[in-house]
């Protein structure tokens, strides 16, 4: 009977041990549950809008994310761990100087991970307001994608090159 129970629930026992001992091997369900347990549901809301991306490194940094809550470095770290590149410009760094205690946020999204950019951007804004800064004066987003390579063709066709980034600005 004991062998049956151990073999049947072995993967669930692995998740329990991986939660603390080896976070890089934890399942996505465990990662979401740990992040929610620590009160960062707004991070898992963003994770829910991203596809084909592994969040295992997020679990490795969860203690640091908790310690850096309320700081620019924490915001940058979480955005990197979620697969986004970003540029944050605080009010005192802007020229001319912006309204006090505000910032501008540029988020670069990869089109292969983000299927609905508007939904993801709204979840990111909710996360940013709850995690570190209460006021966003301006936010921008940029899409990053690649066109598929054409296969072999008959002579006479030319190969076209297209830039792989589209920038947009929302005020």
PyMOL commands that set and color helices and strands:
alter all, ss='L'
color gray80, all
select helices_A, chain A and resi 2-8+10-20+23-25+28-37+41-47+56-60+62-67+72-81+91-93+117-131
alter helices_A, ss='H'
color red, helices_A
select strands_A, chain A and resi 85-90+103-110+136-144+165-170
alter strands_A, ss='S'
color yellow, strands_A
deselect
rebuild
show_as cartoon
